Amino acid sequence: MDGVGSDQRGVLILGATNVPWEIDQAMRRRFEKRVYIALPEAPARASMVKIHLGDTEHNITDEQFEQIGEMAEGYSGSDLSVVVREALMEPVRKCQVAKQFYEDAQTSMLYPCTDYPACPDCPMQLSENPLPQFAKCAACTAVRMELYDVPSEKLHVPVIQFDGTHKVCI
């Protein structure tokens, strides 16, 4: 990289790869200088996960971020970006598969139920006797509806949290 920018006649070719062994040997020979940039260490990986989460609501502690950094051994910055994007989609997926939502009495926000039925007393939809669409359970007050039936201003998207395994979930 010596002389970069000092001569306007030449052509500078800069290449980057995560898999240099897959590049043809003749092509690799053409690159005079090779700079190896190691994969990030655990503290850097933990910081990258924090950065990629940004302002998204979560309840992951600093110790859990450290644990995620340790568990992500061998991950590049790009890999971590993909993992966090997947984790950010989990609340949406949770809302999409929910068949019931319950309303918080204090805030009147609707939260997706993780199980269907939400309680043993919830009305199940039977094929021969379908129940009305927004049927409310008398016991747990969960309302049978789908994500598209929930008014967007009343939807409370689940918070991202770490469950201690190799996945980030809600």
Buried (B, 14 or more C-beta within 10 A) or exposed (E): EEEEEEEEEEEEEEEEEEEEEEEEEEEEEEEEEEEEEEBBEBEEBBBBBBEBBEEEEBEBEEEBBBBBBEBBEEBBBEBBBEBBEEBBEBBEBBBEEBBBBBBEEEEEBBBBBEEBBBBEEBBEBEEEEEEEEEBBBEEBBBBBBBBEEBEEEBBBBBEBBBEEEEEBBB
